[in-house]
Amino acid sequence: MAILTRTIWHGFELYEYILVTFAVPPRINGSRVTEKRSVVIGGSLVLYCPASGVPEPDIQWTRQREEILFVSEPNVRVVDGGHELQLYNAHLLDAGSYTCTAANPAGNVSKQFVVDVIGEFISSVPYSVCV
């Protein structure tokens, strides 16, 4: 928003524009409800974090309240400026609580997800049979 001020100084009119900006706290649609999602072992899943605010909020993702380390978890990536978390080739260990947090100078807000990975664990460890 711009404000125009007018001052008369020694018979001269002086005009000054003042630009006023407001910070709007982040908002995430559906943040009051925990979203429950399921994926089969080996399947893919996308979690959406539709955050907005002024200035545009930074978005961070956590799993089980721990920062997601993408280097050690190559089947997880964040795209679209943090608005999407993509999970590929799901494992049983990918199940749990995920949270996206949007923050800017005016505040922060979070959205919770619970991911269930469906399927049976099949051991790849060979076994021997004694006769």
C-alpha positions, 0 to 999 in steps of 0.5 A: 500500500502506498501513502501520499503525503503533501507538505507546503514548505515556503510556498512550495508543494512537496509530495512524498510517497511512502510504501507500506508493506504488511507481513501476512502470517503463513496459512496452510489449507487443512492445517487443523486436520491430520491427513492420513495417507497410505502407500503400498510397499514399493509404491509412490506417494505425494504429500501436499503443503499448500502454504501461502503468506506475505512474504512467501513462507519458507517450508520445512519438512520433518518425519517423526519430529526429525529433519529429513536428511535427503542425502541419506533418504534417496527415495524422498525429495521435496519439490515445488519450493517445498509445497510437495514431498515425494516418496518413491519406492516406499519401505516399511521404515517410511511409515510414520508422522510427517509435518510441513512447517511454513514460516515467515516473519509474521509467524508459522503454521504446520500441517501433520500427515500420518503415512501408513506403508501397507504390505508384508516384509519379505526378508532378503536374507537367505536361510538354510534348512538343516536335514 
